[in-house]
Amino acid sequence: MNRLGTLAHSDHEIWWTLSQEIAHGADYDSAERRPISSCLSGTRTQVLDTLEGSLTHVDRKLVWLFGRAGTGKSSIAYSLADHLHKQDKLAASFFF
């Protein structure tokens, strides 16, 4: 029991419990989202750099992409998530 009188759980137990509730099709690299659209190499570098810079600040918790259909929001989001994943910096993502 912790000081609040509730059962104490280890971080591992908490993350494991949460992992059982995941929407697997919403993972950034889910097979359910195939084919995955991503930015072509060397394109949209300024927006990707700006978003990555925003996300690496400790006071930034969330970035919301919005715009008209077909403007590349999903491609940008996937490319950024993939880049952060490869750097072991991707904490969470949800694609729909």
C-alpha positions in Angstrom: 0.0 0.0 0.0 1.2 3.5 -0.7 0.6 6.6 1.4 -2.8 7.1 -0.1 -3.9 3.6 1.0 -4.1 2.2 -2.5 -2.1 -0.7 -3.9 1.3 0.3 -5.2 2.3 -1.0 -8.6 5.6 -0.9 -10.3 6.1 1.1 -13.5 6.5 -2.1 -15.4 3.1 -3.4 -14.1 1.4 -0.2 -15.0 2.8 0.0 -18.5 2.0 -3.7 -19.1 -1.6 -3.2 -18.0 -1.9 -0.2 -20.3 -0.4 -2.2 -23.1 -3.3 -4.6 -22.9 -5.7 -1.8 -23.7 -4.0 -0.6 -26.9 -5.8 0.0 -30.2 -3.3 -2.0 -32.2 -4.6 -0.7 -35.6 -3.7 2.8 -34.4 0.0 2.2 -34.0 2.0 4.4 -36.4 3.4 1.3 -38.1 0.3 -0.9 -37.9 -0.2 -3.5 -40.7 -3.8 -2.4 -40.7 -2.7 1.0 -42.1 -0.9 -0.5 -45.1 0.1 1.0 -47.5 1.6 3.6 -45.3 2.1 7.0 -46.8 5.3 8.9 -45.8 7.2 11.9 -47.0 9.6 11.3 -49.9 13.2 11.5 -48.9 14.3 15.2 -48.8 10.8 16.6 -48.9 9.0 18.6 -46.2 12.2 18.8 -44.2 11.4 22.2 -42.8 8.0 21.2 -41.4 9.5 17.9 -40.0 12.4 19.8 -38.4 10.0 22.4 -36.9 7.7 19.6 -35.5 10.6 17.7 -34.0 11.9 20.8 -32.4 8.5 21.5 -30.9 8.2 18.0 -29.5 11.6 18.0 -27.9 10.8 20.9 -25.6 9.8 19.7 -22.1 6.7 22.0 -22.0 5.3 20.6 -25.3 3.0 17.5 -24.8 1.0 17.4 -28.0 1.1 18.6 -31.5 -2.1 18.7 -33.5 -1.9 18.6 -37.3 -4.9 20.0 -39.2 -5.6 20.9 -42.8 -7.6 20.0 -45.9 -7.9 16.4 -47.1 -4.9 15.3 -49.2 -2.4 17.9 -48.0 -0.1 15.4 -46.4 -0.9 15.4 -42.7 -0.8 11.6 -42.4 2.5 11.4 -44.4 4.1 14.1 -42.2 2.8 12.4 -39.0 4.0 9.0 -40.0 7.4 10.3 -41.2 7.9 12.1 -37.9 6.8 9.1 -35.8 9.1 6.8 -37.7 12.0 9.3 -37.3 11.4 9.6 -33.5 10.9 5.8 -33.2 14.3 5.2 -34.9 15.9 7.5 -32.3 14.0 5.7 -29.4 12.2 8.9 -28.7 8.6 8.0 -29.7 6.6 7.7 -26.5 3.1 7.3 -28.1 1.1 7.8 -31.3 -2.4 7.3 -32.4 -3.4 7.2 -36.1 -6.9 7.0 -37.4 
